[in-house]
């Protein structure tokens, strides 16, 4: 999905520098949400989306050269979006490695 909602994000592959890093959220983290011009702290994003505090530490952050590319499952950064000039696509997906939950 182009917006980064859900478990998949599609990015402009030429705007991303490898290797990518994945880590948890840190205090002061910010990015430019898709469709916005200004910066937004992840803390503010979580409040706006009403994500409970305990879940926030579980959200992965994908970085390219220390810039947030994707707040896993929530939003991509405007600077890495697919546009009319995009020639290479990068698809990122989240996968639960813990396996299925018991019923």
GUPA-285239 format. One record per residue: residue in three letters; x, y negated, z of N, C-alpha, C, O in turn; residue number from 1. Coordinates in pm, 1 decimal. Each point is the difference from the previous one (the first is absolute). Example, Ala and Ser with C-alpha at 12.3 -4.5 7.8 and 13.67 -1.06 7.14 Angstrom:
<pts>
+------+----------+----------+----------+----------+----------+----------+----------+----------+----------+----------+----------+----------+-----+
| code |       nX |       nY |       nZ |      caX |      caY |      caZ |       cX |       cY |       cZ |       oX |       oY |       oZ | pos |
+------+----------+----------+----------+----------+----------+----------+----------+----------+----------+----------+----------+----------+-----+
|  ALA |   1319.0 |    569.0 |    780.0 |    -89.0 |   -119.0 |      0.0 |     90.0 |   -120.0 |      0.0 |    103.6 |      1.9 |     66.5 |   1 |
|  SER |   -138.6 |   -106.9 |   -138.5 |     82.0 |   -119.0 |      6.0 |    -77.0 |   -109.0 |     73.0 |     50.9 |   -110.8 |     16.9 |   2 |
+------+----------+----------+----------+----------+----------+----------+----------+----------+----------+----------+----------+----------+-----+
</pts>
This chain:
<pts>
+------+----------+----------+----------+----------+----------+----------+----------+----------+----------+----------+----------+----------+-----+
| code |       nX |       nY |       nZ |      caX |      caY |      caZ |       cX |       cY |       cZ |       oX |       oY |       oZ | pos |
+------+----------+----------+----------+----------+----------+----------+----------+----------+----------+----------+----------+----------+-----+
|  UNK |     85.3 |    117.4 |      0.0 |    -85.3 |   -117.4 |      0.0 |     89.9 |   -123.6 |      0.0 |     97.0 |     -6.6 |     75.4 |   1 |
|  UNK |   -128.9 |    -89.3 |   -158.3 |     86.4 |   -116.1 |    -18.5 |     11.7 |    -88.7 |    122.6 |    102.9 |    -65.1 |     18.2 |   2 |
|  UNK |   -203.4 |     60.5 |     64.9 |      2.6 |    -89.1 |    115.9 |     79.5 |     55.0 |    117.1 |     42.2 |    -75.4 |     87.7 |   3 |
|  UNK |    -21.7 |    206.6 |    -85.9 |     70.3 |     60.4 |    112.3 |    -91.8 |     51.2 |    108.1 |     46.7 |     53.3 |    100.6 |   4 |
|  UNK |   -179.0 |    -68.6 |   -119.3 |    -96.5 |     54.8 |     95.6 |      0.5 |    151.1 |    -15.8 |     20.3 |     51.1 |   -110.1 |   5 |
|  UNK |    -42.3 |     19.3 |    217.8 |     -1.6 |    145.4 |     -7.2 |    141.0 |     56.4 |      2.5 |     94.1 |    -67.9 |     41.0 |   6 |
|  UNK |    -80.1 |    190.1 |    -84.2 |    128.4 |     68.0 |     11.9 |     95.0 |    -18.1 |   -115.1 |    107.1 |     60.6 |     -0.6 |   7 |
|  UNK |   -142.4 |   -142.8 |    -98.6 |     85.0 |    -17.5 |   -117.3 |     13.6 |   -147.8 |    -35.2 |    -94.4 |    -77.7 |     14.0 |   8 |
|  UNK |    213.5 |     40.5 |    -59.9 |     24.5 |   -135.8 |    -48.7 |     72.1 |      9.8 |   -133.8 |     87.7 |     84.6 |    -17.3 |   9 |
|  UNK |   -124.0 |   -170.4 |    -76.9 |     67.4 |     -8.1 |   -129.3 |     69.9 |   -135.4 |     -5.2 |    -62.7 |   -104.6 |     17.0 |  10 |
|  UNK |    193.7 |    108.3 |    -40.9 |     81.5 |   -121.4 |     -0.6 |     69.5 |    -17.2 |   -134.2 |      7.8 |     93.7 |    -79.4 |  11 |
|  UNK |     42.5 |   -213.9 |     54.9 |     84.0 |    -24.9 |   -116.4 |    137.5 |     57.9 |     30.8 |     71.4 |    -51.1 |     86.3 |  12 |
|  UNK |    -34.8 |    156.1 |   -155.6 |    124.7 |     70.1 |     27.1 |    124.9 |    -81.9 |    -23.3 |    104.6 |     30.3 |     57.4 |  13 |
|  UNK |   -112.4 |   -133.4 |   -140.3 |    117.5 |    -82.9 |    -26.9 |     21.4 |   -107.5 |    106.0 |    106.2 |    -62.1 |      4.5 |  14 |
|  UNK |   -204.8 |     39.8 |     79.6 |     13.4 |    -99.8 |    106.1 |     53.6 |     60.7 |    128.8 |     36.3 |    -71.7 |     93.2 |  15 |
|  UNK |    -31.7 |    204.1 |    -88.6 |     44.3 |     72.8 |    119.0 |    146.8 |     35.7 |    -15.0 |     43.7 |     42.0 |   -107.2 |  16 |
|  UNK |     32.5 |    -58.8 |    214.8 |    140.4 |     40.0 |      2.0 |     13.3 |    122.7 |     88.9 |    -47.9 |      1.9 |    113.4 |  17 |
|  UNK |    113.2 |     99.6 |   -166.3 |     21.8 |    123.2 |     75.7 |    133.4 |     -6.6 |     72.2 |     89.7 |    -71.4 |    -44.9 |  18 |
|  UNK |    -73.5 |    143.4 |    155.2 |    -97.1 |     91.5 |     58.9 |   -105.0 |    -75.2 |     81.0 |     26.3 |   -106.5 |     55.7 |  19 |
|  UNK |   -145.2 |    164.5 |    -50.9 |   -105.6 |    -52.7 |     85.6 |     21.7 |     52.1 |    141.1 |     55.6 |    108.1 |     19.4 |  20 |
|  UNK |    -99.7 |   -185.3 |     78.5 |      5.9 |     42.0 |    140.6 |   -141.8 |     10.0 |     53.2 |    -89.0 |    -74.0 |    -41.7 |  21 |
|  UNK |     69.7 |    165.9 |    133.5 |   -129.0 |     13.9 |     66.9 |     25.6 |     -7.4 |    149.7 |     87.8 |     68.3 |     52.7 |  22 |
|  UNK |   -165.5 |   -151.8 |     14.7 |     14.3 |    -14.0 |    145.4 |   -133.7 |    -41.6 |     57.9 |    -96.9 |    -22.2 |    -72.6 |  23 |
|  UNK |     93.3 |     12.3 |    203.3 |   -118.6 |    -47.9 |     68.4 |     -4.6 |   -152.1 |      1.7 |     95.5 |    -67.1 |    -39.1 |  24 |
|  UNK |   -206.0 |     15.2 |     84.2 |    -20.1 |   -144.6 |     10.9 |     89.0 |    -55.6 |    110.0 |     16.7 |     62.2 |    104.9 |  25 |
|  UNK |     40.2 |   -179.3 |   -129.2 |     82.1 |    -69.4 |     99.3 |    -60.1 |   -137.3 |     28.4 |    -63.5 |    -59.3 |    -87.1 |  26 |
|  UNK |     83.4 |      9.0 |    208.4 |    -50.5 |   -134.1 |     31.7 |     55.8 |   -103.4 |    -98.6 |    119.1 |      0.6 |    -30.8 |  27 |
|  UNK |   -205.1 |    -88.0 |    -17.4 |     42.2 |   -104.6 |    -92.3 |     -3.6 |     40.1 |   -146.4 |     23.2 |    -84.5 |    -86.5 |  28 |
|  UNK |    -51.5 |    211.3 |     55.5 |     -9.3 |     43.2 |   -139.6 |   -103.3 |    -83.9 |    -73.6 |   -104.8 |    -33.5 |     55.2 |  29 |
|  UNK |    135.1 |     -0.3 |   -180.1 |    -93.1 |    -75.1 |    -83.0 |     12.9 |     45.3 |   -144.6 |     98.7 |     62.8 |    -38.3 |  30 |
|  UNK |   -199.4 |    -95.4 |    -40.8 |      2.7 |     25.2 |   -143.2 |    -96.7 |    -96.6 |    -66.2 |    -65.1 |    -79.5 |     67.8 |  31 |
|  UNK |     55.5 |     86.1 |   -200.0 |    -95.5 |    -83.1 |    -73.2 |   -107.1 |     94.8 |    -54.7 |     23.6 |     68.3 |    -99.7 |  32 |
|  UNK |   -140.5 |    -63.2 |    163.3 |   -103.8 |     93.9 |    -43.9 |    -43.1 |    -25.1 |   -144.6 |     -3.9 |   -113.9 |    -46.4 |  33 |
|  UNK |    -27.9 |    221.9 |    -22.7 |    -46.1 |     -8.2 |   -138.0 |   -112.4 |   -102.1 |    -11.9 |    -98.4 |      5.4 |     73.8 |  34 |
|  UNK |    114.2 |    -98.9 |   -168.1 |   -101.5 |   -102.0 |    -23.2 |     19.3 |   -127.7 |     78.8 |    -73.5 |    -96.7 |    -20.0 |  35 |
|  UNK |    172.5 |     94.5 |    110.7 |     24.8 |   -119.8 |     80.4 |    129.4 |    -66.8 |    -44.0 |     85.7 |     62.6 |    -62.3 |  36 |
|  UNK |    -73.0 |   -189.3 |     95.4 |    122.0 |    -72.9 |    -32.6 |     94.3 |     -9.6 |    119.2 |    121.7 |     -8.0 |    -17.3 |  37 |
|  UNK |   -177.1 |      8.6 |    137.5 |     81.9 |    -19.0 |    119.0 |     28.1 |    128.2 |     75.6 |    -57.9 |    105.4 |    -26.5 |  38 |
|  UNK |    149.1 |   -118.6 |    121.8 |     39.3 |    112.4 |     84.5 |   -107.1 |     31.1 |    103.6 |    -78.6 |    -86.1 |     39.8 |  39 |
|  UNK |     78.2 |    212.7 |      2.7 |    -91.4 |     41.6 |    106.2 |     74.7 |     99.1 |     87.9 |     63.4 |     93.3 |    -49.4 |  40 |
|  UNK |    -71.6 |   -114.7 |    180.1 |     61.4 |     95.2 |     92.6 |    -83.2 |    127.2 |      2.1 |   -122.7 |     -4.7 |     -9.8 |  41 |
|  UNK |    190.4 |    118.4 |     22.6 |    -72.1 |    126.3 |      5.5 |    -94.7 |      3.1 |    118.8 |   -109.2 |     56.2 |     -8.3 |  42 |
|  UNK |    150.5 |   -116.1 |    117.7 |    -86.0 |     -7.4 |    118.6 |   -134.5 |    -64.1 |    -35.6 |   -105.3 |     47.8 |     42.0 |  43 |
|  UNK |    109.9 |   -156.4 |   -119.8 |   -123.1 |    -68.5 |    -40.6 |    -82.9 |     85.9 |    -95.7 |   -123.0 |      0.2 |      6.9 |  44 |
|  UNK |    190.1 |     72.1 |    -95.6 |    -70.1 |     90.9 |    -90.2 |    -76.0 |    105.6 |     79.4 |   -116.3 |     28.6 |    -28.5 |  45 |
|  UNK |    182.7 |     28.7 |    127.8 |    -62.6 |    104.3 |     81.1 |   -121.1 |    -53.7 |     76.1 |   -101.7 |     68.4 |     11.9 |  46 |
|  UNK |    112.8 |   -190.2 |     39.0 |   -113.0 |    -61.9 |     71.1 |   -115.1 |    -23.5 |    -98.3 |   -115.2 |     31.2 |     30.1 |  47 |
|  UNK |    147.1 |    -86.2 |   -147.6 |   -103.8 |    -26.1 |   -100.8 |    -72.3 |    127.8 |    -41.8 |   -121.0 |     -0.9 |    -22.6 |  48 |
|  UNK |    195.8 |    110.6 |     12.7 |    -57.6 |    127.7 |    -43.1 |    -55.8 |     81.6 |    116.2 |    -50.8 |    110.5 |    -18.5 |  49 |
|  UNK |     61.3 |   -167.4 |    138.6 |    -51.4 |     65.1 |    121.8 |     60.2 |    139.0 |     22.5 |    -70.1 |     94.9 |     35.1 |  50 |
|  UNK |    200.9 |    -85.7 |    -56.0 |     70.4 |    126.0 |     23.5 |     36.4 |      6.7 |    147.7 |     68.5 |    -89.0 |     50.5 |  51 |
|  UNK |   -113.0 |    192.5 |     19.5 |     28.9 |     12.1 |    143.5 |    150.7 |      3.2 |     27.2 |     76.9 |     56.9 |    -77.5 |  52 |
|  UNK |    -36.6 |   -118.1 |    187.3 |    142.0 |     -7.1 |     35.5 |     71.8 |    134.8 |     -5.0 |    109.1 |      8.1 |    -56.6 |  53 |
|  UNK |   -166.8 |     98.1 |    114.0 |     71.7 |    128.3 |     -2.4 |     28.9 |     51.3 |   -141.9 |     99.4 |     69.4 |    -21.0 |  54 |
|  UNK |   -184.3 |   -102.6 |    -75.2 |     20.5 |     45.9 |   -137.8 |    105.8 |    -81.0 |    -73.8 |     58.3 |     49.0 |    -96.7 |  55 |
|  UNK |    -33.1 |   -169.2 |    139.4 |     92.6 |    -88.6 |    -71.4 |    141.0 |     56.8 |     -5.6 |     70.5 |    -17.5 |    -99.4 |  56 |
|  UNK |    -29.4 |     85.4 |    205.9 |    136.4 |     53.9 |      2.4 |     16.0 |    120.4 |    -92.4 |    112.1 |     43.7 |    -26.1 |  57 |
|  UNK |   -223.0 |      9.7 |    -23.2 |      2.9 |    115.5 |    -90.5 |      8.1 |    -41.3 |   -147.3 |     19.2 |     85.3 |    -86.7 |  58 |
|  UNK |    -33.4 |   -213.2 |     57.8 |     -4.5 |    -47.1 |   -138.8 |    141.9 |    -16.2 |    -54.0 |     80.0 |    -74.0 |     57.3 |  59 |
|  UNK |    -48.2 |    143.0 |   -167.4 |    133.9 |    -13.5 |    -57.8 |     12.5 |   -128.9 |    -80.8 |    -96.8 |    -48.2 |    -58.9 |  60 |
|  UNK |    217.3 |     -5.5 |     57.6 |     31.2 |   -118.6 |    -78.2 |    109.4 |     40.2 |    -98.7 |    103.4 |     53.8 |     39.7 |  61 |
|  UNK |   -126.6 |    -80.1 |   -168.8 |     97.2 |     32.9 |   -104.2 |     70.5 |   -128.6 |    -39.8 |    -63.8 |   -101.5 |    -28.2 |  62 |
|  UNK |    198.2 |    107.3 |     26.2 |     79.7 |   -118.7 |    -29.0 |     92.9 |     20.5 |   -119.0 |     48.6 |    110.3 |    -24.9 |  63 |
|  UNK |    -25.2 |   -218.9 |    -47.6 |     97.7 |     -6.8 |   -107.3 |     88.5 |   -119.5 |     32.0 |    -46.8 |   -113.8 |      2.4 |  64 |
|  UNK |    174.1 |    139.8 |     22.0 |     93.2 |   -107.8 |     38.5 |    -54.4 |    -80.9 |    117.8 |      5.1 |   -123.0 |     -1.0 |  65 |
|  UNK |    -56.1 |    191.0 |    100.3 |    -53.5 |    -60.3 |    122.3 |   -123.1 |    -87.6 |    -21.4 |    -37.2 |    -77.2 |     88.4 |  66 |
|  UNK |    -25.8 |     88.4 |   -204.1 |   -127.2 |    -68.8 |    -24.3 |   -110.4 |    105.0 |      0.1 |     14.0 |    105.1 |    -62.5 |  67 |
|  UNK |   -122.1 |   -132.8 |    131.4 |   -110.0 |     95.4 |      6.3 |    -67.5 |      8.4 |   -136.3 |    -44.8 |   -100.4 |    -55.4 |  68 |
|  UNK |     38.8 |    221.6 |      3.0 |    -61.8 |     29.6 |   -128.3 |   -144.1 |     44.5 |     20.6 |    -90.0 |    -39.0 |    -74.4 |  69 |
|  UNK |     69.7 |    123.1 |    178.9 |   -131.3 |     58.3 |     25.2 |    -16.9 |     24.3 |    148.4 |     85.8 |     60.4 |     64.4 |  70 |
|  UNK |   -195.8 |   -107.3 |    -11.1 |    -41.1 |     36.1 |    135.2 |    -85.6 |    124.0 |    -21.6 |   -116.2 |     -9.5 |    -39.5 |  71 |
|  UNK |    174.6 |    125.4 |     65.8 |    -55.9 |    129.1 |    -37.7 |   -148.8 |     16.2 |     23.9 |    -47.8 |     -8.0 |    113.2 |  72 |
|  UNK |    -24.3 |     30.9 |   -221.3 |   -142.9 |     22.7 |      7.3 |    -84.6 |   -125.6 |      8.5 |   -122.8 |      7.9 |      0.7 |  73 |
|  UNK |    187.8 |   -125.2 |      5.7 |    -76.6 |   -123.6 |     20.6 |     12.3 |    -99.3 |   -114.7 |    -99.2 |    -29.2 |    -66.8 |  74 |
|  UNK |    218.1 |    -22.9 |     42.7 |     18.4 |   -104.5 |   -100.7 |    140.8 |      8.0 |    -59.0 |     95.3 |     41.3 |     66.1 |  75 |
|  UNK |    -85.6 |    -82.8 |   -194.2 |    132.2 |    -18.1 |    -59.0 |     34.2 |   -148.9 |      6.0 |    -86.2 |    -84.8 |     23.0 |  76 |
|  UNK |    213.2 |     56.1 |    -44.1 |     47.5 |   -138.2 |     -2.7 |    -21.0 |    -57.8 |   -139.8 |     26.1 |     66.8 |   -100.0 |  77 |
|  UNK |    -72.4 |   -188.5 |     93.9 |    -25.4 |    -71.9 |   -125.0 |    121.0 |      2.5 |    -92.8 |    -15.7 |      9.3 |   -121.8 |  78 |
|  UNK |    135.3 |    -17.4 |    177.6 |    121.9 |     -8.6 |    -81.2 |     30.7 |    128.1 |    -77.1 |     82.7 |     -1.4 |    -91.2 |  79 |
|  UNK |   -148.2 |    111.9 |    126.6 |     28.9 |    129.0 |    -63.1 |   -118.5 |     53.9 |    -80.3 |     -0.4 |    116.3 |    -40.3 |  80 |
|  UNK |    -98.4 |   -199.9 |     17.7 |   -122.1 |     45.8 |    -66.8 |     23.3 |     27.8 |   -148.6 |     92.8 |    -52.1 |    -61.9 |  81 |
|  UNK |   -180.1 |    135.5 |      7.9 |     -4.0 |     26.6 |   -142.9 |    -66.1 |   -119.7 |    -67.0 |   -103.4 |    -48.2 |     46.2 |  82 |
|  UNK |    163.2 |      0.2 |   -155.5 |    -59.8 |   -110.6 |    -74.3 |     11.8 |     27.5 |   -149.8 |     41.1 |    109.0 |    -39.9 |  83 |
|  UNK |    -76.2 |   -205.3 |    -41.9 |     -1.9 |     21.4 |   -145.4 |    138.7 |     28.0 |    -57.1 |     11.4 |     56.1 |   -109.0 |  84 |
|  UNK |     92.8 |    -93.7 |    180.0 |    135.9 |     24.9 |    -47.4 |     61.4 |    129.3 |     51.3 |    115.2 |     30.3 |    -31.1 |  85 |
|  UNK |   -189.5 |     45.3 |    108.1 |     52.1 |    123.2 |     58.9 |     27.8 |    103.5 |   -108.6 |    -85.3 |     29.0 |    -83.8 |  86 |
|  UNK |    208.2 |     26.7 |     87.4 |     38.9 |    104.1 |    -96.1 |     25.4 |    133.6 |     68.3 |     -4.3 |    104.9 |    -64.3 |  87 |
|  UNK |     30.8 |   -108.8 |    193.9 |     26.7 |    123.5 |     75.2 |    -84.5 |     -2.3 |    126.8 |     -8.2 |   -101.7 |     68.9 |  88 |
|  UNK |    -53.5 |    213.3 |    -39.6 |    -86.2 |     11.2 |    116.7 |     64.8 |     89.5 |    104.0 |     66.5 |     98.2 |    -32.9 |  89 |
|  UNK |    -87.0 |   -133.5 |    158.7 |     46.1 |     82.1 |    111.4 |   -122.0 |     33.7 |     84.1 |    -71.2 |    -88.8 |     46.8 |  90 |
|  UNK |     48.2 |    217.9 |    -28.3 |   -114.1 |     44.8 |     80.6 |     52.6 |     51.7 |    132.5 |     84.9 |     89.1 |      4.0 |  91 |
|  UNK |   -136.1 |   -145.7 |    104.6 |     34.1 |     45.0 |    134.5 |   -123.6 |     62.6 |     62.2 |   -110.9 |    -51.4 |    -14.4 |  92 |
|  UNK |    130.8 |    162.6 |     83.3 |   -112.1 |     68.4 |     64.6 |     35.5 |     36.5 |    142.2 |    114.4 |     34.2 |     29.9 |  93 |
|  UNK |   -212.5 |    -41.4 |     57.2 |     14.8 |     45.5 |    137.8 |    -44.9 |    144.8 |      7.9 |    -98.3 |     39.8 |    -62.5 |  94 |
|  UNK |    171.5 |     37.5 |    139.8 |    -37.3 |    139.8 |     19.0 |     14.9 |     34.1 |    146.8 |    102.8 |    -29.9 |     60.8 |  95 |
|  UNK |   -203.8 |     91.8 |     -3.9 |      4.0 |     41.6 |    139.6 |     83.0 |    127.1 |      9.6 |    -37.9 |    103.3 |    -55.2 |  96 |
|  UNK |    150.5 |   -110.0 |    124.6 |     88.9 |    115.1 |     11.5 |    -33.3 |     88.9 |    118.8 |     62.2 |    104.5 |     18.7 |  97 |
|  UNK |   -158.7 |   -144.7 |     60.7 |    -36.2 |     78.5 |    117.7 |    -90.4 |    117.2 |    -34.6 |    -23.7 |     86.3 |     84.6 |  98 |
|  UNK |    -26.6 |    -81.5 |   -205.8 |    -88.4 |    108.6 |    -39.4 |   -142.6 |    -27.3 |     41.4 |    -29.1 |   -101.4 |     63.5 |  99 |
|  UNK |    -60.0 |    192.1 |    -99.5 |   -141.4 |    -20.6 |     33.2 |    -24.0 |      9.0 |    149.7 |     65.7 |     76.1 |     71.0 | 100 |
|  UNK |   -160.2 |   -154.8 |    -25.1 |    -32.5 |      3.9 |    142.7 |    -89.1 |    120.5 |     27.8 |    -84.5 |     35.0 |    -82.4 | 101 |
|  UNK |    102.8 |     28.9 |    198.4 |    -81.9 |    117.4 |     31.7 |   -145.3 |    -39.8 |     22.7 |    -28.2 |   -109.4 |     48.9 | 102 |
|  UNK |    -62.7 |    197.6 |    -84.2 |   -142.8 |    -28.7 |     18.3 |    -52.2 |     62.8 |    125.2 |   -118.3 |    -13.7 |     31.4 | 103 |
+------+----------+----------+----------+----------+----------+----------+----------+----------+----------+----------+----------+----------+-----+
</pts>
